[in-house]
């Protein structure tokens, strides 16, 4: 089991903790960090001193550092000879509460998980502000931006000058284009093949016919008679 997330304390021992009693406090049966198969338990049952641990082989607990009355550090180690030991774990006691010190691998693993969690949370929050539309593409939409837009006074939009297309009618623009770029082909009758403008022959206008002076006078008399009206009829006498 992973013991890095738990702690153990016995409040009855806290007032009497010192360099001589801290190992007895650590060897309490309810302490989950204590291994009852260690050499300390054998020495304790045989009523020997802790100096005999150097002559034994196996797991043992020693007081590594003490700063009375608040801090004690106990090391669990594997003794292979009187001069050769291999550290297994460290435990520190702060104000009577026992914790297991994490190893280097656990520290690195915890820091990496914390960093990955922070990066993942940042990406998730960034994705919540991302918007997409086929016509606009991608853009960012922040909540504080909406609040700023609501509180910001609306500025009047400047009226842009109207274009030529807005001021003139379409037919006027088409007429202007026709004058600038006259057509090269003309279709005289519907259904016929278009003919180039250069090949169209203009029909000569009829010349005014010569009118004789007698005919001119007859026309004038007829016009004057028509203006005066017909002569009045005379009454017949019987």
C-alpha positions, 0 to 999 in steps of 0.5 A, a space after each residue: 500500500 502507498 503510505 505517502 498519503 496517510 499519517 499517524 499520531 498518538 496524542 498521549 506521547 506528545 508531551 514526553 517525546 525526546 531523543 530517548 523515547 521517540 523510537 519507542 513512540 515509533 514502535 507502537 503497534 498501531 503505527 502503520 509505518 512500523 515493521 514488526 519483523 525488524 531487528 528493533 523488535 528483536 532487541 526490544 524483546 531480548 531487553 538489549 540496547 540499541 548498540 546491538 543492532 550493528 552486530 545484526 543483519 536485516 531491517 532496522 530503524 535508527 534516529 537520524 536527526 532530532 530537533 527537540 521537541 518539534 522535529 525528529 527524523 527516523 530512517 528505515 534501512 537494510 543492514 548487510 554488515 556492521 559497516 554497510 547499510 542500504 537506506 529504504 525509507 525516511 520518516 519525519 515526526 512533526 509535533 508528534 505526527 508521523 509522515 513518510 518522506 516521499 522518494 525522488 521518483 514520487 516527487 518527480 511523478 507528482 510534479 509531472 502530474 501537477 504540470 500535466 493537469 495544469 496544461 490540460 486545464 488550460 487547453 480545456 479553458 482555451 477550447 471553451 472560448 474558441 468559436 468556428 463558422 464556415 464563413 468566418 473561420 476561427 475566432 476567440 470569444 471571451 466573457 469579459 469581452 462581452 462585459 466590456 462591449 456592454 459597458 463601452 459607449 456606442 460610437 456613432 458610425 461614420 456615414 461613408 459617401 455614396 458611390 456612383 452606382 448608388 447615386 445614378 440609375 443602372 440605365 444611366 450607367 449602361 448608357 455611359 458604358 455603351 457610349 464608351 464601348 460601342 458594340 461591334 456587331 449588330 443584329 438587325 432582325 431577330 433570328 438573323 446572324 449579327 453583322 459587323 457595324 462597319 458593313 451596314 450601309 446607310 440608305 440615302 435620304 430621298 431628295 426633295 422633288 422640284 415642285 412647279 410654280 402652278 402646282 404651288 398656287 393650286 395648293 395654296 388656293 385649295 388650302 385657303 378655300 378649305 380654311 374659308 369653308 364652302 360657299 352659301 347656297 342661294 334660294 331659288 325663286 318660283 
